[in-house]
Amino acid sequence: MIFFCTSCWAELDKDNEHCPVCGCDCRKLSDGQDYVEKLIAALNHPEPETPIRAAWILGQLHDERAICPLYNVAKRTVNAFLRVAAIKALLGIGTDEANELAELCLQNTSEMERRMVADQGETKRRPR
């Protein structure tokens, strides 16, 4: 199993108490964070499937705290699958703000990405 610092995402040995890269206390780093906050942090995880999974879960939870982080991920990532997951999550949250940001993101996507978002098999627009 691979362990990561949840502050800087450096790879760690399982026995590290402090991150050798950023120095943070790995034992206390996630104390006080709720599930949604941990998922938002996971949007920046270096393992490529973790941010996609985190985006999907955030869309299912409909938590408005995830709107800006999902939008930022969709804007900056070069990973088309993560961008699609973030846009679908925004649509899943379903607020006016989330829907507007999803539409804004879609303006700068490829035809393939737009088709993937349009596939409503996994994520549908949440009714307001």
MOPAC internal coordinates of N, CA, C and O (Angstrom, degrees):
PM7 1SCF
backbone

  N    0.0000 0     0.00 0     0.00 0    0    0    0
  C    1.4435 1     0.00 0     0.00 0    1    0    0
  C    1.5246 1   108.84 1     0.00 0    2    1    0
  O    1.2310 1   121.04 1   -38.99 1    3    2    1
  N    1.3119 1   115.61 1   141.01 1    3    2    1
  C    1.4649 1   121.55 1   178.99 1    5    3    2
  C    1.5254 1   108.46 1  -100.90 1    6    5    3
  O    1.2310 1   120.65 1   -45.19 1    7    6    5
  N    1.3175 1   116.36 1   134.81 1    7    6    5
  C    1.4571 1   122.24 1   177.93 1    9    7    6
  C    1.5212 1   108.99 1  -109.87 1   10    9    7
  O    1.2310 1   121.10 1   -35.18 1   11   10    9
  N    1.3421 1   115.51 1   144.82 1   11   10    9
  C    1.4616 1   121.18 1  -179.60 1   13   11   10
  C    1.5204 1   109.74 1  -129.13 1   14   13   11
  O    1.2310 1   120.88 1   -32.72 1   15   14   13
  N    1.3160 1   115.93 1   147.28 1   15   14   13
  C    1.4586 1   121.95 1   170.07 1   17   15   14
  C    1.5281 1   106.63 1   -71.30 1   18   17   15
  O    1.2310 1   120.17 1   -50.71 1   19   18   17
  N    1.3080 1   117.29 1   129.29 1   19   18   17
  C    1.4645 1   119.26 1  -178.90 1   21   19   18
  C    1.5264 1   112.57 1   -83.74 1   22   21   19
  O    1.2310 1   120.59 1  -176.72 1   23   22   21
  N    1.3249 1   116.47 1     3.28 1   23   22   21
  C    1.4591 1   120.05 1   174.60 1   25   23   22
  C    1.5303 1   110.98 1   -95.51 1   26   25   23
  O    1.2310 1   120.90 1   129.40 1   27   26   25
  N    1.3549 1   115.89 1   -50.60 1   27   26   25
  C    1.4720 1   119.32 1  -176.74 1   29   27   26
  C    1.5290 1   112.35 1  -116.21 1   30   29   27
  O    1.2310 1   119.56 1   176.78 1   31   30   29
  N    1.3130 1   118.44 1    -3.22 1   31   30   29
  C    1.4743 1   125.88 1   178.92 1   33   31   30
  C    1.5220 1   113.32 1    65.14 1   34   33   31
  O    1.2310 1   119.95 1  -157.77 1   35   34   33
  N    1.3336 1   117.69 1    22.23 1   35   34   33
  C    1.4666 1   120.15 1   173.61 1   37   35   34
  C    1.5275 1   108.81 1   -71.16 1   38   37   35
  O    1.2310 1   120.79 1   -31.62 1   39   38   37
  N    1.3310 1   116.10 1   148.38 1   39   38   37
  C    1.4545 1   120.79 1   177.59 1   41   39   38
  C    1.5232 1   108.96 1   -72.03 1   42   41   39
  O    1.2310 1   120.67 1   -41.11 1   43   42   41
  N    1.3397 1   116.32 1   138.89 1   43   42   41
  C    1.4576 1   121.87 1  -177.11 1   45   43   42
  C    1.5175 1   110.98 1  -125.42 1   46   45   43
  O    1.2310 1   121.03 1   -23.16 1   47   46   45
  N    1.3293 1   115.64 1   156.84 1   47   46   45
  C    1.4545 1   120.52 1   165.43 1   49   47   46
  C    1.5165 1   106.66 1   -78.47 1   50   49   47
  O    1.2310 1   120.28 1   -27.80 1   51   50   49
  N    1.3227 1   117.08 1   152.20 1   51   50   49
  C    1.4685 1   119.11 1  -175.23 1   53   51   50
  C    1.5233 1   112.89 1   -63.43 1   54   53   51
  O    1.2310 1   120.04 1   158.40 1   55   54   53
  N    1.3308 1   117.53 1   -21.60 1   55   54   53
  C    1.4612 1   120.44 1  -177.68 1   57   55   54
  C    1.5262 1   113.84 1   -93.89 1   58   57   55
  O    1.2310 1   119.72 1   179.71 1   59   58   57
  N    1.3342 1   118.15 1    -0.29 1   59   58   57
  C    1.4665 1   120.34 1   179.27 1   61   59   58
  C    1.5226 1   110.71 1   -63.25 1   62   61   59
  O    1.2310 1   121.02 1   -51.09 1   63   62   61
  N    1.3183 1   115.66 1   128.91 1   63   62   61
  C    1.4602 1   120.13 1   173.30 1   65   63   62
  C    1.5238 1   110.31 1   -94.68 1   66   65   63
  O    1.2310 1   120.92 1   151.31 1   67   66   65
  N    1.3172 1   115.84 1   -28.69 1   67   66   65
  C    1.4643 1   122.14 1   177.73 1   69   67   66
  C    1.5197 1   108.38 1  -126.53 1   70   69   67
  O    1.2310 1   120.78 1   -37.03 1   71   70   69
  N    1.3064 1   116.11 1   142.97 1   71   70   69
  C    1.4628 1   121.16 1   179.13 1   73   71   70
  C    1.5268 1   109.07 1   -69.93 1   74   73   71
  O    1.2310 1   119.66 1   -52.27 1   75   74   73
  N    1.3409 1   118.26 1   127.73 1   75   74   73
  C    1.4601 1   119.84 1   179.13 1   77   75   74
  C    1.5336 1   113.16 1   -70.75 1   78   77   75
  O    1.2310 1   120.05 1   165.55 1   79   78   77
  N    1.3300 1   117.51 1   -14.45 1   79   78   77
  C    1.4658 1   120.87 1  -179.03 1   81   79   78
  C    1.5252 1   111.48 1   -91.86 1   82   81   79
  O    1.2310 1   120.57 1   126.79 1   83   82   81
  N    1.3418 1   116.52 1   -53.21 1   83   82   81
  C    1.4740 1   119.07 1  -175.58 1   85   83   82
  C    1.5261 1   113.27 1  -106.20 1   86   85   83
  O    1.2310 1   120.19 1   168.29 1   87   86   85
  N    1.3393 1   117.24 1   -11.71 1   87   86   85
  C    1.4566 1   120.80 1   175.90 1   89   87   86
  C    1.5102 1   116.37 1    81.84 1   90   89   87
  O    1.2310 1   119.62 1  -178.91 1   91   90   89
  N    1.3214 1   118.32 1     1.09 1   91   90   89
  C    1.4616 1   119.18 1  -176.83 1   93   91   90
  C    1.5315 1   110.80 1   -70.82 1   94   93   91
  O    1.2310 1   121.21 1   -24.52 1   95   94   93
  N    1.3175 1   115.29 1   155.48 1   95   94   93
  C    1.4593 1   122.30 1   177.43 1   97   95   94
  C    1.5199 1   108.06 1   -78.59 1   98   97   95
  O    1.2310 1   120.29 1   -74.65 1   99   98   97
  N    1.3026 1   117.06 1   105.35 1   99   98   97
  C    1.4670 1   122.22 1  -175.13 1  101   99   98
  C    1.5227 1   112.57 1   -66.58 1  102  101   99
  O    1.2310 1   119.90 1   155.99 1  103  102  101
  N    1.3191 1   117.81 1   -24.01 1  103  102  101
  C    1.4614 1   120.54 1  -179.03 1  105  103  102
  C    1.5244 1   111.79 1   -73.94 1  106  105  103
  O    1.2310 1   120.03 1   151.30 1  107  106  105
  N    1.3235 1   117.55 1   -28.70 1  107  106  105
  C    1.4627 1   120.75 1  -174.54 1  109  107  106
  C    1.5193 1   113.72 1  -107.61 1  110  109  107
  O    1.2310 1   120.26 1   176.57 1  111  110  109
  N    1.3170 1   117.10 1    -3.43 1  111  110  109
  C    1.4584 1   120.00 1  -169.97 1  113  111  110
  C    1.5159 1   113.64 1   -59.78 1  114  113  111
  O    1.2310 1   119.94 1   137.33 1  115  114  113
  N    1.3147 1   117.72 1   -42.67 1  115  114  113
  C    1.4619 1   118.72 1  -176.29 1  117  115  114
  C    1.5212 1   112.71 1   -95.23 1  118  117  115
  O    1.2310 1   120.09 1  -177.73 1  119  118  117
  N    1.3365 1   117.44 1     2.27 1  119  118  117
  C    1.4662 1   119.34 1   175.85 1  121  119  118
  C    1.5175 1   109.32 1   -59.99 1  122  121  119
  O    1.2310 1   120.47 1   -45.38 1  123  122  121
  N    1.2880 1   116.71 1   134.62 1  123  122  121
  C    1.4542 1   121.70 1   178.21 1  125  123  122
  C    1.5103 1   114.21 1    87.72 1  126  125  123
  O    1.2310 1   119.77 1   169.98 1  127  126  125
  N    1.3271 1   118.05 1   -10.02 1  127  126  125
  C    1.4657 1   119.99 1   177.58 1  129  127  126
  C    1.5228 1   108.91 1   -88.26 1  130  129  127
  O    1.2310 1   120.91 1   -44.18 1  131  130  129
  N    1.3174 1   115.86 1   135.82 1  131  130  129
  C    1.4564 1   118.03 1   174.51 1  133  131  130
  C    1.5290 1   109.22 1   -86.02 1  134  133  131
  O    1.2310 1   121.10 1    -1.79 1  135  134  133
  N    1.3271 1   115.50 1   178.21 1  135  134  133
  C    1.4592 1   121.69 1  -174.61 1  137  135  134
  C    1.5288 1   112.18 1   -58.17 1  138  137  135
  O    1.2310 1   120.18 1   135.68 1  139  138  137
  N    1.3251 1   117.27 1   -44.32 1  139  138  137
  C    1.4659 1   120.86 1  -178.43 1  141  139  138
  C    1.5265 1   110.39 1   -64.23 1  142  141  139
  O    1.2310 1   119.85 1   138.66 1  143  142  141
  N    1.3117 1   117.90 1   -41.34 1  143  142  141
  C    1.4672 1   120.80 1   178.81 1  145  143  142
  C    1.5299 1   111.22 1   -62.67 1  146  145  143
  O    1.2310 1   120.61 1   141.68 1  147  146  145
  N    1.3239 1   116.44 1   -38.32 1  147  146  145
  C    1.4646 1   120.15 1   177.69 1  149  147  146
  C    1.5293 1   110.70 1   -67.68 1  150  149  147
  O    1.2310 1   120.34 1   141.40 1  151  150  149
  N    1.3265 1   116.96 1   -38.60 1  151  150  149
  C    1.4684 1   120.18 1   177.29 1  153  151  150
  C    1.5254 1   110.97 1   -65.59 1  154  153  151
  O    1.2310 1   120.54 1   139.43 1  155  154  153
  N    1.3248 1   116.58 1   -40.57 1  155  154  153
  C    1.4670 1   120.23 1   177.81 1  157  155  154
  C    1.5284 1   109.68 1   -61.61 1  158  157  155
  O    1.2310 1   120.17 1   137.38 1  159  158  157
  N    1.3240 1   117.27 1   -42.62 1  159  158  157
  C    1.4708 1   120.40 1   177.10 1  161  159  158
  C    1.5278 1   110.67 1   -62.31 1  162  161  159
  O    1.2310 1   120.30 1   143.92 1  163  162  161
  N    1.3249 1   117.04 1   -36.08 1  163  162  161
  C    1.4695 1   121.60 1  -178.55 1  165  163  162
  C    1.5249 1   112.63 1   -68.58 1  166  165  163
  O    1.2310 1   119.69 1   165.22 1  167  166  165
  N    1.3271 1   118.19 1   -14.78 1  167  166  165
  C    1.4657 1   120.44 1   176.26 1  169  167  166
  C    1.5332 1   111.54 1   -61.85 1  170  169  167
  O    1.2310 1   120.25 1   161.42 1  171  170  169
  N    1.3250 1   117.13 1   -18.58 1  171  170  169
  C    1.4673 1   121.85 1  -179.44 1  173  171  170
  C    1.5229 1   113.02 1  -106.20 1  174  173  171
  O    1.2310 1   120.16 1  -168.54 1  175  174  173
  N    1.3180 1   117.30 1    11.46 1  175  174  173
  C    1.4662 1   121.35 1  -178.02 1  177  175  174
  C    1.5272 1   110.31 1   -66.10 1  178  177  175
  O    1.2310 1   119.58 1   -39.35 1  179  178  177
  N    1.3480 1   118.40 1   140.65 1  179  178  177
  C    1.4668 1   120.60 1  -177.47 1  181  179  178
  C    1.5272 1   114.56 1   -73.89 1  182  181  179
  O    1.2310 1   119.57 1   157.48 1  183  182  181
  N    1.3164 1   118.42 1   -22.52 1  183  182  181
  C    1.4629 1   120.30 1   178.32 1  185  183  182
  C    1.5197 1   106.18 1   -73.69 1  186  185  183
  O    1.2310 1   118.46 1   -58.44 1  187  186  185
  N    1.3364 1   120.55 1   121.56 1  187  186  185
  C    1.4656 1   122.41 1  -165.30 1  189  187  186
  C    1.5284 1   116.71 1   -62.74 1  190  189  187
  O    1.2310 1   119.28 1   153.15 1  191  190  189
  N    1.3137 1   118.98 1   -26.85 1  191  190  189
  C    1.4621 1   119.11 1  -178.13 1  193  191  190
  C    1.5257 1   112.99 1   -83.35 1  194  193  191
  O    1.2310 1   120.31 1   156.43 1  195  194  193
  N    1.3255 1   117.02 1   -23.57 1  195  194  193
  C    1.4656 1   120.42 1  -177.21 1  197  195  194
  C    1.5282 1   112.62 1   -62.87 1  198  197  195
  O    1.2310 1   118.21 1   132.21 1  199  198  197
  N    1.3351 1   121.02 1   -47.79 1  199  198  197
  C    1.4652 1   119.61 1   178.49 1  201  199  198
  C    1.5301 1   112.88 1   -63.28 1  202  201  199
  O    1.2310 1   120.27 1   145.80 1  203  202  201
  N    1.3216 1   117.08 1   -34.20 1  203  202  201
  C    1.4689 1   120.08 1   178.61 1  205  203  202
  C    1.5226 1   109.76 1   -65.21 1  206  205  203
  O    1.2310 1   120.87 1   135.07 1  207  206  205
  N    1.3207 1   115.94 1   -44.93 1  207  206  205
  C    1.4684 1   120.90 1   178.80 1  209  207  206
  C    1.5313 1   110.44 1   -64.14 1  210  209  207
  O    1.2310 1   120.45 1   137.92 1  211  210  209
  N    1.3370 1   116.75 1   -42.08 1  211  210  209
  C    1.4673 1   120.72 1   179.30 1  213  211  210
  C    1.5271 1   110.60 1   -62.63 1  214  213  211
  O    1.2310 1   120.15 1   137.75 1  215  214  213
  N    1.3252 1   117.32 1   -42.25 1  215  214  213
  C    1.4726 1   120.75 1   178.81 1  217  215  214
  C    1.5213 1   110.28 1   -61.69 1  218  217  215
  O    1.2310 1   120.24 1   135.38 1  219  218  217
  N    1.3213 1   117.14 1   -44.62 1  219  218  217
  C    1.4667 1   120.74 1  -179.62 1  221  219  218
  C    1.5314 1   110.67 1   -59.88 1  222  221  219
  O    1.2310 1   120.79 1   133.71 1  223  222  221
  N    1.3317 1   116.10 1   -46.29 1  223  222  221
  C    1.4720 1   119.93 1  -179.46 1  225  223  222
  C    1.5227 1   110.16 1   -63.61 1  226  225  223
  O    1.2310 1   119.93 1   137.54 1  227  226  225
  N    1.3223 1   117.74 1   -42.46 1  227  226  225
  C    1.4716 1   120.55 1   178.97 1  229  227  226
  C    1.5219 1   111.06 1   -60.00 1  230  229  227
  O    1.2310 1   120.08 1   141.44 1  231  230  229
  N    1.3151 1   117.46 1   -38.56 1  231  230  229
  C    1.4641 1   120.37 1   176.54 1  233  231  230
  C    1.5156 1   112.33 1   -65.02 1  234  233  231
  O    1.2310 1   120.55 1   144.65 1  235  234  233
  N    1.3251 1   116.56 1   -35.35 1  235  234  233
  C    1.4605 1   120.86 1   178.74 1  237  235  234
  C    1.5276 1   111.93 1   -71.66 1  238  237  235
  O    1.2310 1   120.57 1   149.36 1  239  238  237
  N    1.3249 1   116.51 1   -30.64 1  239  238  237
  C    1.4689 1   120.94 1  -178.08 1  241  239  238
  C    1.5279 1   112.87 1   -79.66 1  242  241  239
  O    1.2310 1   120.00 1   160.31 1  243  242  241
  N    1.3316 1   117.60 1   -19.69 1  243  242  241
  C    1.4721 1   122.91 1   178.72 1  245  243  242
  C    1.5297 1   112.78 1    58.83 1  246  245  243
  O    1.2310 1   119.90 1  -149.84 1  247  246  245
  N    1.3143 1   117.79 1    30.16 1  247  246  245
  C    1.4641 1   121.13 1  -178.03 1  249  247  246
  C    1.5283 1   109.19 1   -86.70 1  250  249  247
  O    1.2310 1   120.73 1   -59.35 1  251  250  249
  N    1.3139 1   116.20 1   120.65 1  251  250  249
  C    1.4651 1   121.46 1  -174.98 1  253  251  250
  C    1.5256 1   113.54 1   -65.86 1  254  253  251
  O    1.2310 1   119.54 1   162.49 1  255  254  253
  N    1.3313 1   118.49 1   -17.51 1  255  254  253
  C    1.4703 1   120.28 1   176.89 1  257  255  254
  C    1.5249 1   111.41 1   -63.89 1  258  257  255
  O    1.2310 1   120.22 1   160.36 1  259  258  257
  N    1.3186 1   117.18 1   -19.64 1  259  258  257
  C    1.4676 1   121.05 1  -177.23 1  261  259  258
  C    1.5251 1   112.99 1   -86.40 1  262  261  259
  O    1.2310 1   119.49 1   171.38 1  263  262  261
  N    1.3220 1   118.58 1    -8.62 1  263  262  261
  C    1.4697 1   120.72 1  -173.65 1  265  263  262
  C    1.5302 1   112.02 1   -58.87 1  266  265  263
  O    1.2310 1   119.49 1   123.44 1  267  266  265
  N    1.3145 1   118.58 1   -56.56 1  267  266  265
  C    1.4750 1   120.78 1  -177.89 1  269  267  266
  C    1.5263 1   112.19 1   -63.83 1  270  269  267
  O    1.2310 1   118.90 1   134.76 1  271  270  269
  N    1.3376 1   119.70 1   -45.24 1  271  270  269
  C    1.4652 1   118.62 1   177.46 1  273  271  270
  C    1.5284 1   113.20 1   -60.46 1  274  273  271
  O    1.2310 1   119.86 1   140.57 1  275  274  273
  N    1.3218 1   117.88 1   -39.43 1  275  274  273
  C    1.4648 1   120.49 1   178.22 1  277  275  274
  C    1.5247 1   110.80 1   -65.85 1  278  277  275
  O    1.2310 1   120.65 1   137.83 1  279  278  277
  N    1.3116 1   116.37 1   -42.17 1  279  278  277
  C    1.4697 1   120.47 1   178.00 1  281  279  278
  C    1.5279 1   110.44 1   -61.36 1  282  281  279
  O    1.2310 1   120.65 1   135.19 1  283  282  281
  N    1.3313 1   116.36 1   -44.81 1  283  282  281
  C    1.4643 1   120.28 1  -179.89 1  285  283  282
  C    1.5232 1   111.77 1   -62.66 1  286  285  283
  O    1.2310 1   120.37 1   140.07 1  287  286  285
  N    1.3237 1   116.90 1   -39.93 1  287  286  285
  C    1.4661 1   120.40 1   177.17 1  289  287  286
  C    1.5222 1   109.93 1   -63.82 1  290  289  287
  O    1.2310 1   120.34 1   134.05 1  291  290  289
  N    1.3223 1   116.96 1   -45.95 1  291  290  289
  C    1.4681 1   120.74 1  -178.71 1  293  291  290
  C    1.5270 1   111.04 1   -61.51 1  294  293  291
  O    1.2310 1   120.27 1   144.74 1  295  294  293
  N    1.3322 1   117.09 1   -35.26 1  295  294  293
  C    1.4673 1   121.08 1  -179.36 1  297  295  294
  C    1.5231 1   112.69 1   -72.60 1  298  297  295
  O    1.2310 1   119.87 1   141.10 1  299  298  297
  N    1.3178 1   117.86 1   -38.90 1  299  298  297
  C    1.4592 1   120.05 1  -169.26 1  301  299  298
  C    1.5221 1   115.85 1   -99.50 1  302  301  299
  O    1.2310 1   119.48 1   160.55 1  303  302  301
  N    1.3265 1   118.59 1   -19.45 1  303  302  301
  C    1.4593 1   118.78 1  -174.53 1  305  303  302
  C    1.5264 1   112.32 1   -73.72 1  306  305  303
  O    1.2310 1   121.08 1   -30.92 1  307  306  305
  N    1.3160 1   115.54 1   149.08 1  307  306  305
  C    1.4648 1   121.01 1   172.39 1  309  307  306
  C    1.5307 1   110.17 1   -97.89 1  310  309  307
  O    1.2310 1   120.50 1   175.75 1  311  310  309
  N    1.3223 1   116.66 1    -4.25 1  311  310  309
  C    1.4627 1   122.67 1  -179.35 1  313  311  310
  C    1.5294 1   108.88 1   -86.08 1  314  313  311
  O    1.2310 1   120.34 1   -69.33 1  315  314  313
  N    1.3193 1   116.96 1   110.67 1  315  314  313
  C    1.4719 1   121.14 1  -177.22 1  317  315  314
  C    1.5202 1   111.88 1   -61.37 1  318  317  315
  O    1.2310 1   119.84 1   143.92 1  319  318  317
  N    1.3251 1   117.90 1   -36.08 1  319  318  317
  C    1.4597 1   120.52 1  -178.35 1  321  319  318
  C    1.5302 1   111.12 1   -69.41 1  322  321  319
  O    1.2310 1   120.33 1   142.27 1  323  322  321
  N    1.3178 1   116.98 1   -37.73 1  323  322  321
  C    1.4639 1   120.33 1   175.88 1  325  323  322
  C    1.5239 1   110.29 1   -68.18 1  326  325  323
  O    1.2310 1   120.08 1   138.67 1  327  326  325
  N    1.3374 1   117.46 1   -41.33 1  327  326  325
  C    1.4674 1   120.32 1   178.43 1  329  327  326
  C    1.5300 1   110.16 1   -59.58 1  330  329  327
  O    1.2310 1   120.42 1   134.62 1  331  330  329
  N    1.3237 1   116.80 1   -45.38 1  331  330  329
  C    1.4679 1   120.87 1   179.18 1  333  331  330
  C    1.5236 1   110.23 1   -62.92 1  334  333  331
  O    1.2310 1   119.91 1   136.59 1  335  334  333
  N    1.3268 1   117.77 1   -43.41 1  335  334  333
  C    1.4653 1   120.85 1   179.55 1  337  335  334
  C    1.5250 1   111.02 1   -62.00 1  338  337  335
  O    1.2310 1   120.22 1   139.36 1  339  338  337
  N    1.3321 1   117.19 1   -40.64 1  339  338  337
  C    1.4646 1   120.90 1   179.67 1  341  339  338
  C    1.5268 1   110.94 1   -66.99 1  342  341  339
  O    1.2310 1   120.16 1   138.42 1  343  342  341
  N    1.3248 1   117.30 1   -41.58 1  343  342  341
  C    1.4694 1   120.46 1   179.12 1  345  343  342
  C    1.5242 1   110.20 1   -66.47 1  346  345  343
  O    1.2310 1   120.24 1   136.92 1  347  346  345
  N    1.3265 1   117.15 1   -43.08 1  347  346  345
  C    1.4681 1   120.07 1   177.55 1  349  347  346
  C    1.5300 1   110.79 1   -62.19 1  350  349  347
  O    1.2310 1   120.63 1   141.89 1  351  350  349
  N    1.3317 1   116.41 1   -38.11 1  351  350  349
  C    1.4627 1   119.78 1   178.41 1  353  351  350
  C    1.5263 1   110.72 1   -64.26 1  354  353  351
  O    1.2310 1   120.43 1   138.42 1  355  354  353
  N    1.3333 1   116.79 1   -41.58 1  355  354  353
  C    1.4697 1   119.74 1   176.42 1  357  355  354
  C    1.5238 1   110.50 1   -59.28 1  358  357  355
  O    1.2310 1   120.73 1   135.13 1  359  358  357
  N    1.3249 1   116.21 1   -44.87 1  359  358  357
  C    1.4694 1   119.66 1   178.23 1  361  359  358
  C    1.5194 1   110.86 1   -64.50 1  362  361  359
  O    1.2310 1   120.49 1   145.82 1  363  362  361
  N    1.3238 1   116.66 1   -34.18 1  363  362  361
  C    1.4575 1   120.63 1   177.95 1  365  363  362
  C    1.5177 1   112.64 1   -67.76 1  366  365  363
  O    1.2310 1   120.42 1   145.29 1  367  366  365
  N    1.3276 1   116.80 1   -34.71 1  367  366  365
  C    1.4694 1   120.15 1   176.98 1  369  367  366
  C    1.5214 1   108.93 1   -64.79 1  370  369  367
  O    1.2310 1   120.86 1   138.01 1  371  370  369
  N    1.3187 1   115.96 1   -41.99 1  371  370  369
  C    1.4545 1   121.44 1   165.78 1  373  371  370
  C    1.5102 1   119.56 1    77.93 1  374  373  371
  O    1.2310 1   119.25 1  -173.99 1  375  374  373
  N    1.3159 1   119.04 1     6.01 1  375  374  373
  C    1.4655 1   118.53 1   175.97 1  377  375  374
  C    1.5230 1   108.81 1   -75.51 1  378  377  375
  O    1.2310 1   120.62 1   -13.96 1  379  378  377
  N    1.3154 1   116.42 1   166.04 1  379  378  377
  C    1.4668 1   119.57 1   177.20 1  381  379  378
  C    1.5271 1   110.86 1   -56.55 1  382  381  379
  O    1.2310 1   120.69 1   134.82 1  383  382  381
  N    1.3427 1   116.29 1   -45.18 1  383  382  381
  C    1.4650 1   120.34 1  -179.58 1  385  383  382
  C    1.5266 1   111.03 1   -61.52 1  386  385  383
  O    1.2310 1   120.24 1   133.58 1  387  386  385
  N    1.3232 1   117.15 1   -46.42 1  387  386  385
  C    1.4671 1   120.86 1  -178.90 1  389  387  386
  C    1.5252 1   111.04 1   -62.92 1  390  389  387
  O    1.2310 1   120.36 1   137.68 1  391  390  389
  N    1.3237 1   116.92 1   -42.32 1  391  390  389
  C    1.4700 1   120.59 1   179.31 1  393  391  390
  C    1.5286 1   111.57 1   -65.01 1  394  393  391
  O    1.2310 1   120.50 1   138.76 1  395  394  393
  N    1.3339 1   116.66 1   -41.24 1  395  394  393
  C    1.4700 1   120.31 1   178.70 1  397  395  394
  C    1.5296 1   111.24 1   -63.71 1  398  397  395
  O    1.2310 1   120.49 1   137.79 1  399  398  397
  N    1.3290 1   116.67 1   -42.21 1  399  398  397
  C    1.4624 1   119.90 1   179.49 1  401  399  398
  C    1.5266 1   111.16 1   -67.99 1  402  401  399
  O    1.2310 1   120.32 1   143.48 1  403  402  401
  N    1.3219 1   116.99 1   -36.52 1  403  402  401
  C    1.4676 1   120.20 1   176.51 1  405  403  402
  C    1.5223 1   110.11 1   -62.52 1  406  405  403
  O    1.2310 1   120.59 1   135.73 1  407  406  405
  N    1.3280 1   116.47 1   -44.27 1  407  406  405
  C    1.4699 1   120.24 1   178.86 1  409  407  406
  C    1.5287 1   110.89 1   -63.28 1  410  409  407
  O    1.2310 1   120.49 1   141.05 1  411  410  409
  N    1.3201 1   116.68 1   -38.95 1  411  410  409
  C    1.4607 1   121.07 1   177.38 1  413  411  410
  C    1.5330 1   110.41 1   -62.39 1  414  413  411
  O    1.2310 1   120.43 1   136.70 1  415  414  413
  N    1.3110 1   116.79 1   -43.30 1  415  414  413
  C    1.4719 1   120.93 1   177.87 1  417  415  414
  C    1.5225 1   111.34 1   -62.63 1  418  417  415
  O    1.2310 1   120.54 1   140.94 1  419  418  417
  N    1.3116 1   116.58 1   -39.06 1  419  418  417
  C    1.4660 1   120.75 1  -177.32 1  421  419  418
  C    1.5257 1   112.49 1   -63.93 1  422  421  419
  O    1.2310 1   120.32 1   156.06 1  423  422  421
  N    1.3193 1   117.00 1   -23.94 1  423  422  421
  C    1.4664 1   120.25 1   179.66 1  425  423  422
  C    1.5276 1   112.05 1   -65.79 1  426  425  423
  O    1.2310 1   120.47 1   157.72 1  427  426  425
  N    1.3184 1   116.71 1   -22.28 1  427  426  425
  C    1.4678 1   120.99 1  -176.76 1  429  427  426
  C    1.5190 1   112.32 1  -114.96 1  430  429  427
  O    1.2310 1   120.33 1  -146.73 1  431  430  429
  N    1.3212 1   116.97 1    33.27 1  431  430  429
  C    1.4588 1   120.59 1  -179.94 1  433  431  430
  C    1.5186 1   110.43 1  -116.96 1  434  433  431
  O    1.2310 1   121.58 1   -14.60 1  435  434  433
  N    1.3063 1   114.59 1   165.40 1  435  434  433
  C    1.4658 1   120.30 1   178.03 1  437  435  434
  C    1.5271 1   109.61 1   -79.17 1  438  437  435
  O    1.2310 1   121.20 1   -13.55 1  439  438  437
  N    1.3111 1   115.31 1   166.45 1  439  438  437
  C    1.4683 1   120.74 1   176.58 1  441  439  438
  C    1.5283 1   110.38 1   -59.00 1  442  441  439
  O    1.2310 1   120.23 1   139.13 1  443  442  441
  N    1.3294 1   117.17 1   -40.87 1  443  442  441
  C    1.4625 1   120.79 1   178.71 1  445  443  442
  C    1.5287 1   111.07 1   -60.17 1  446  445  443
  O    1.2310 1   120.48 1   135.92 1  447  446  445
  N    1.3287 1   116.69 1   -44.08 1  447  446  445
  C    1.4610 1   120.28 1  -179.79 1  449  447  446
  C    1.5250 1   110.76 1   -64.86 1  450  449  447
  O    1.2310 1   120.18 1   138.99 1  451  450  449
  N    1.3269 1   117.27 1   -41.01 1  451  450  449
  C    1.4673 1   119.91 1   178.81 1  453  451  450
  C    1.5286 1   110.57 1   -62.78 1  454  453  451
  O    1.2310 1   120.38 1   141.64 1  455  454  453
  N    1.3303 1   116.89 1   -38.36 1  455  454  453
  C    1.4721 1   119.87 1   177.25 1  457  455  454
  C    1.5206 1   111.05 1   -65.95 1  458  457  455
  O    1.2310 1   120.68 1   140.12 1  459  458  457
  N    1.3286 1   116.31 1   -39.88 1  459  458  457
  C    1.4652 1   119.84 1   179.30 1  461  459  458
  C    1.5264 1   110.73 1   -64.43 1  462  461  459
  O    1.2310 1   120.20 1   140.67 1  463  462  461
  N    1.3169 1   117.22 1   -39.33 1  463  462  461
  C    1.4677 1   120.45 1   177.83 1  465  463  462
  C    1.5224 1   109.92 1   -68.94 1  466  465  463
  O    1.2310 1   120.56 1   141.39 1  467  466  465
  N    1.3252 1   116.53 1   -38.61 1  467  466  465
  C    1.4676 1   120.67 1  -178.92 1  469  467  466
  C    1.5198 1   112.02 1   -66.95 1  470  469  467
  O    1.2310 1   120.21 1   156.85 1  471  470  469
  N    1.3370 1   117.21 1   -23.15 1  471  470  469
  C    1.4600 1   120.63 1   176.60 1  473  471  470
  C    1.5215 1   107.57 1   -67.55 1  474  473  471
  O    1.2310 1   121.11 1   -77.73 1  475  474  473
  N    1.2961 1   115.49 1   102.27 1  475  474  473
  C    1.4631 1   120.30 1  -174.16 1  477  475  474
  C    1.5251 1   112.69 1   -89.40 1  478  477  475
  O    1.2310 1   120.02 1  -162.19 1  479  478  477
  N    1.3115 1   117.56 1    17.81 1  479  478  477
  C    1.4531 1   120.60 1   179.84 1  481  479  478
  C    1.5158 1   113.05 1   -62.61 1  482  481  479
  O    1.2310 1   120.19 1   143.25 1  483  482  481
  N    1.3442 1   117.25 1   -36.75 1  483  482  481
  C    1.4599 1   120.18 1  -177.01 1  485  483  482
  C    1.5211 1   112.37 1   -98.99 1  486  485  483
  O    1.2310 1   120.17 1   135.78 1  487  486  485
  N    1.3030 1   117.28 1   -44.22 1  487  486  485
  C    1.4604 1   121.21 1  -173.71 1  489  487  486
  C    1.5146 1   109.32 1  -128.87 1  490  489  487
  O    1.2310 1   121.08 1   -55.13 1  491  490  489
  N    1.2989 1   115.53 1   124.87 1  491  490  489
  C    1.4619 1   120.30 1   176.45 1  493  491  490
  C    1.5147 1   108.28 1  -111.39 1  494  493  491
  O    1.2310 1   121.63 1   -25.19 1  495  494  493
  N    1.3179 1   114.48 1   154.81 1  495  494  493
  C    1.4618 1   117.64 1   173.76 1  497  495  494
  C    1.5113 1   108.12 1   -60.24 1  498  497  495
  O    1.2310 1   122.08 1   -48.47 1  499  498  497
  N    1.2874 1   113.61 1   131.53 1  499  498  497
  C    1.4511 1   119.07 1   179.42 1  501  499  498
  C    1.5182 1   108.31 1   -79.39 1  502  501  499
  O    1.2310 1   120.12 1   -50.41 1  503  502  501
  N    1.3397 1   117.37 1   129.59 1  503  502  501
  C    1.4672 1   118.71 1   177.70 1  505  503  502
  C    1.5188 1   110.54 1   -64.62 1  506  505  503
  O    1.2310 1   121.01 1   -37.00 1  507  506  505
  N    1.3098 1   115.67 1   143.00 1  507  506  505
  C    1.4791 1   120.21 1  -178.73 1  509  507  506
  C    1.4891 1   111.42 1   -77.72 1  510  509  507
  O    1.2310 1   120.10 1   180.00 1  511  510  509

